[in-house]
Amino acid sequence: MLLRPFLNDAGSCASYLFGCTSGSKLAVVDPHADLVESYVEAAERAGSPIVAVFETHVQADHVSGLPWLVERTGATAYLPSNAGVVFPHVALEDVQRVELGNTIVTAVATPGHAPAHSALVVADRRRGSEEPWLAFTGDSLMIGDVGRPDLHVAGDPLGQARLLHASLERLLELPDHVVVLPSHYGGSVCGRGLSGNPFSSIGFERTHNDMLQYRDPNAFAEALVSDAPPPPAHQAEIVAANKLGEALTTA
């Protein structure tokens, strides 16, 4: 399976090109509008087309490259069910699978950072089984922290935080060896104490991520809503643009 990370330090955003080159089916996860040509060029170098574009959730801190990447490649767009977008896409339900040749993608509903949020758990049949290998965790489980719960639902951060606690419990059912590939790293305002290391594993985070030590959902929620950084600049406009699949316009 091919895997190529793209790190955009301007907003500390991570996106990924991955998939099956033997089956000529590649996908991009959480594409950034500034990197559309970079994904296409990387796929061309790999000799396989981009046939799928996944968003783990509607982004609040940057303009998604999904509509332009779909237009550029003819790929199918995939978003979590009830994401509220108005452009054509496949709405992924919990545990729904997408097969990209030997690469198997399973959506796992992980609400909390956003009401419609999915992690994407990936297996590679060429490794001899469909055992999970890596997880694109979006803004749910990140490195050294978890996603903030106050950006997408006004007035109920504690309720969203309790949802996120349950979502993280689901992710912690994955084996320790599963690689964690989130959508942000240190410097992003989508978390508070994110590590500068953009990648980790379930086992490492289980042991070293302070937010994963809270067994009680209420204690977790109270800790998570404290000391939140300022929201992203132009947050409302970015969310609106990403739901419409349009460029950002600000006054």
RODO-2510 file (C-alpha; in nm, 4 decimals, decimal comma):
residues 251
     n   res          X          Y          Z
     1     m     0,0000     0,0000     0,0000
     2     l     0,1248     0,3457    -0,0867
     3     l     0,1147     0,6120     0,1863
     4     r     0,2343     0,9715     0,1437
     5     p     0,1769     1,2391     0,4103
     6     f     0,1472     1,6074     0,3215
     7     l     0,2248     1,8495     0,6044
     8     n     0,1206     2,2121     0,5631
     9     d     0,3002     2,4105     0,8318
    10     a     0,1023     2,7272     0,7551
    11     g    -0,1887     2,5857     0,9568
    12     s    -0,0309     2,2689     1,0950
    13     c    -0,2629     2,0613     0,8756
    14     a    -0,1882     1,7031     0,7721
    15     s    -0,3409     1,5290     0,4723
    16     y    -0,2583     1,1979     0,3098
    17     l    -0,2397     1,0211    -0,0250
    18     f    -0,2800     0,6460     0,0121
    19     g    -0,4126     0,3380    -0,1578
    20     c    -0,3432     0,0382    -0,3755
    21     t    -0,1015     0,0846    -0,6640
    22     s    -0,1413    -0,2748    -0,7871
    23     g    -0,5136    -0,2069    -0,8231
    24     s    -0,4533     0,1495    -0,9489
    25     k    -0,6800     0,3071    -0,6856
    26     l    -0,5525     0,5925    -0,4698
    27     a    -0,7344     0,8245    -0,2294
    28     v    -0,6698     1,1488    -0,0448
    29     v    -0,7774     1,2169     0,3146
    30     d    -0,8617     1,5700     0,4364
    31     p    -0,7168     1,7517     0,1343
    32     h    -0,6052     2,1127     0,1669
    33     a    -0,7038     2,3595    -0,1049
    34     d    -0,3405     2,4733    -0,1404
    35     l    -0,2126     2,1228    -0,2180
    36     v    -0,4467     1,9913    -0,4873
    37     e    -0,1810     1,9884    -0,7585
    38     s     0,0680     1,8276    -0,5195
    39     y    -0,1652     1,5310    -0,4628
    40     v    -0,2229     1,4915    -0,8356
    41     e     0,1494     1,5078    -0,9143
    42     a     0,2304     1,2517    -0,6428
    43     a    -0,0346     1,0159    -0,7790
    44     e     0,1034     1,0569    -1,1305
    45     r     0,4518     0,9706    -1,0052
    46     a     0,3053     0,6592    -0,8413
    47     g     0,1385     0,5657    -1,1701
    48     s    -0,2116     0,5334    -1,0223
    49     p    -0,5171     0,7628    -1,0343
    50     i    -0,6929     0,9266    -0,7426
    51     v    -1,0382     0,7651    -0,7345
    52     a    -1,1605     0,8686    -0,3881
    53     v    -1,1398     1,1767    -0,1668
    54     f    -1,2310     1,1473     0,2017
    55     e    -1,3081     1,4162     0,4562
    56     t    -1,3116     1,3016     0,8180
    57     h    -1,5371     1,6022     0,8893
    58     v    -1,6207     1,9493     0,7609
    59     q    -1,3076     2,1502     0,8358
    60     a    -1,3287     2,4706     1,0418
    61     d    -0,9734     2,6030     1,0140
    62     h    -0,8905     2,5776     0,6418
    63     v    -1,0578     2,5528     0,3053
    64     s    -1,0905     2,1941     0,1891
    65     g    -0,9405     2,0938    -0,1431
    66     l    -1,2045     1,8240    -0,1930
    67     p    -1,4222     1,9947    -0,4589
    68     w    -1,1231     2,0961    -0,6711
    69     l    -0,9606     1,7553    -0,6367
    70     v    -1,2854     1,5833    -0,7393
    71     e    -1,3163     1,8175    -1,0373
    72     r    -0,9519     1,7619    -1,1310
    73     t    -0,9574     1,3815    -1,1080
    74     g    -1,3196     1,2671    -1,1325
    75     a    -1,2821     1,0959    -0,7933
    76     t    -1,5764     1,0096    -0,5668
    77     a    -1,6201     1,2295    -0,2583
    78     y    -1,6833     1,0602     0,0769
    79     l    -1,7935     1,2384     0,3938
    80     p    -1,9534     1,1235     0,7206
    81     s    -2,3288     1,0808     0,7177
    82     n    -2,5161     1,4021     0,8080
    83     a    -2,2172     1,6247     0,7349
    84     g    -2,4507     1,8900     0,5969
    85     v    -2,2697     1,9490     0,2676
    86     v    -2,4681     2,0362    -0,0445
    87     f    -2,2420     1,8955    -0,3174
    88     p    -2,2571     1,5367    -0,4543
    89     h    -2,0901     1,2825    -0,2271
    90     v    -2,1235     0,9402    -0,0692
    91     a    -2,2387     0,9638     0,2929
    92     l    -2,0422     0,7092     0,4949
    93     e    -2,2313     0,5324     0,7706
    94     d    -2,0631     0,3795     1,0746
    95     v    -1,8568     0,0669     0,9850
    96     q    -1,9233     0,1157     0,6130
    97     r    -1,6358    -0,0106     0,3970
    98     v    -1,4753     0,1296     0,0839
    99     e    -1,2446    -0,1014    -0,1097
   100     l    -0,9549     0,0461    -0,3058
   101     g    -0,8077    -0,2691    -0,4555
   102     n    -0,6182    -0,4387    -0,1720
   103     t    -0,6666    -0,1373     0,0535
   104     i    -0,9759    -0,1604     0,2757
   105     v    -1,1124     0,1555     0,4389
   106     t    -1,3680     0,1270     0,7220
   107     a    -1,5449     0,4361     0,8536
   108     v    -1,5771     0,4542     1,2325
   109     a    -1,8173     0,7199     1,3597
   110     t    -1,6249     0,9389     1,6051
   111     p    -1,8414     1,2430     1,6860
   112     g    -1,7313     1,4981     1,9417
   113     h    -1,5001     1,7431     1,7705
   114     a    -1,7806     1,7759     1,5160
   115     p    -2,1227     1,6081     1,5268
   116     a    -2,0483     1,4384     1,1933
   117     h    -1,6964     1,2981     1,2197
   118     s    -1,5460     0,9669     1,1141
   119     a    -1,2102     0,8059     1,1617
   120     l    -1,0953     0,5899     0,8716
   121     v    -0,9411     0,2582     0,9731
   122     v    -0,7289     0,1065     0,6971
   123     a    -0,6198    -0,2503     0,6278
   124     d    -0,4053    -0,3899     0,3474
   125     r    -0,4868    -0,7368     0,2147
   126     r    -0,1306    -0,7703     0,0857
   127     r    -0,0127    -0,7918     0,4467
   128     g    -0,1921    -1,1255     0,4675
   129     s    -0,5131    -1,0264     0,6484
   130     e    -0,7616    -0,7468     0,6959
   131     e    -0,6194    -0,6587     1,0373
   132     p    -0,6133    -0,2795     1,0893
   133     w    -0,2804    -0,1204     1,0014
   134     l    -0,3422     0,2521     1,0411
   135     a    -0,6171     0,4986     1,1273
   136     f    -0,6781     0,8435     0,9852
   137     t    -0,8262     0,9959     1,3001
   138     g    -0,9084     1,3463     1,1774
   139     d    -0,9636     1,5778     1,4747
   140     s    -1,0722     1,3097     1,7219
   141     l    -0,7545     1,1454     1,8503
   142     m    -0,4470     1,3565     1,7857
   143     i    -0,0906     1,3296     1,9062
   144     g    -0,0587     1,4267     2,2712
   145     d    -0,4140     1,5612     2,2894
   146     v    -0,7635     1,5254     2,1426
   147     g    -0,9798     1,7554     1,9334
   148     r    -1,1534     2,0517     2,0901
   149     p    -1,5336     2,0176     2,1184
   150     d    -1,6442     2,3806     2,0831
   151     l    -1,6014     2,4679     1,7146
   152     h    -1,9028     2,3055     1,5491
   153     v    -2,1880     2,3135     1,8048
   154     a    -2,2448     2,6444     1,9778
   155     g    -2,3419     2,6335     2,3426
   156     d    -2,2829     2,2650     2,4190
   157     p    -1,9090     2,1945     2,4434
   158     l    -1,9522     1,9643     2,7440
   159     g    -2,2053     1,7496     2,5602
   160     q    -1,9782     1,7283     2,2579
   161     a    -1,6853     1,6447     2,4849
   162     r    -1,8766     1,3519     2,6361
   163     l    -1,9502     1,2280     2,2834
   164     l    -1,5802     1,2535     2,2039
   165     h    -1,4947     1,0481     2,5131
   166     a    -1,7126     0,7645     2,3827
   167     s    -1,5567     0,7985     2,0371
   168     l    -1,2063     0,7742     2,1779
   169     e    -1,3046     0,4608     2,3694
   170     r    -1,3931     0,3063     2,0325
   171     l    -1,0572     0,4003     1,8856
   172     l    -0,8778     0,2568     2,1880
   173     e    -1,0277    -0,0816     2,0997
   174     l    -0,7817    -0,0892     1,8096
   175     p    -0,4570    -0,2852     1,8584
   176     d    -0,1596    -0,0966     2,0002
   177     h     0,0385    -0,1298     1,6768
   178     v    -0,2146     0,0688     1,4687
   179     v    -0,0540     0,3884     1,3384
   180     v    -0,2389     0,7108     1,4263
   181     l    -0,2452     0,9690     1,1461
   182     p    -0,4442     1,2787     1,2527
   183     s    -0,5344     1,5872     1,0521
   184     h    -0,3429     1,8373     1,2650
   185     y    -0,0230     1,8599     1,4674
   186     g     0,1539     2,1085     1,6964
   187     g     0,0640     2,4684     1,6117
   188     s    -0,2981     2,3997     1,5163
   189     v    -0,5780     2,5674     1,7127
   190     c    -0,7896     2,2505     1,6769
   191     g    -0,6205     2,1165     1,9916
   192     r    -0,4428     2,2623     2,2921
   193     g    -0,1204     2,0701     2,3567
   194     l    -0,0594     1,8938     2,0279
   195     s     0,2778     1,7316     1,9755
   196     g     0,5106     1,8609     1,7073
   197     n     0,5447     1,4967     1,6003
   198     p     0,2557     1,4480     1,3555
   199     f     0,2348     1,0661     1,3803
   200     s     0,2015     0,8120     1,6600
   201     s     0,0375     0,4790     1,7470
   202     i    -0,2622     0,3676     1,9484
   203     g    -0,0342     0,2076     2,2059
   204     f     0,1830     0,5159     2,2530
   205     e    -0,1171     0,7457     2,2856
   206     r    -0,2894     0,5039     2,5210
   207     t     0,0094     0,5337     2,7542
   208     h     0,1266     0,8921     2,7083
   209     n    -0,1734     1,1031     2,6029
   210     d    -0,3005     1,2720     2,9204
   211     m    -0,6549     1,3121     2,7875
   212     l    -0,6860     0,9367     2,7401
   213     q    -0,6295     0,8749     3,1100
   214     y    -0,9778     1,0016     3,2041
   215     r    -1,2132     0,7082     3,2470
   216     d    -1,5036     0,9237     3,3635
   217     p    -1,6758     1,1094     3,0746
   218     n    -1,7704     1,4064     3,2919
   219     a    -1,4186     1,4561     3,4278
   220     f    -1,2871     1,4219     3,0737
   221     a    -1,5337     1,6846     2,9486
   222     e    -1,4474     1,9334     3,2218
   223     a    -1,0758     1,8955     3,1519
   224     l    -1,1206     1,9246     2,7772
   225     v    -1,3139     2,2522     2,7762
   226     s    -1,0614     2,4319     2,9985
   227     d    -0,7973     2,6603     2,8497
   228     a    -0,9249     2,6398     2,4923
   229     p    -0,7235     2,8455     2,2443
   230     p    -0,8947     3,1140     2,0349
   231     p    -1,1079     2,9753     1,7509
   232     p    -0,9695     2,9738     1,3964
   233     a    -0,9810     3,3028     1,2099
   234     h    -1,2870     3,3246     0,9800
   235     q    -1,4205     2,9984     1,1257
   236     a    -1,7845     3,0563     1,0259
   237     e    -1,6899     3,1550     0,6719
   238     i    -1,4596     2,8546     0,6322
   239     v    -1,7256     2,6084     0,7507
   240     a    -1,9821     2,7658     0,5180
   241     a    -1,7439     2,7505     0,2224
   242     n    -1,6577     2,3867     0,2925
   243     k    -2,0238     2,2888     0,3154
   244     l    -2,0906     2,4561    -0,0192
   245     g    -1,7702     2,3304    -0,1831
   246     e    -1,6674     2,6834    -0,2749
   247     a    -1,3734     2,9187    -0,2326
   248     l    -1,3564     3,1263     0,0842
   249     t    -1,4824     3,4825     0,0632
   250     t    -1,4444     3,7233     0,3550
   251     a    -1,5411     4,0835     0,3932
***
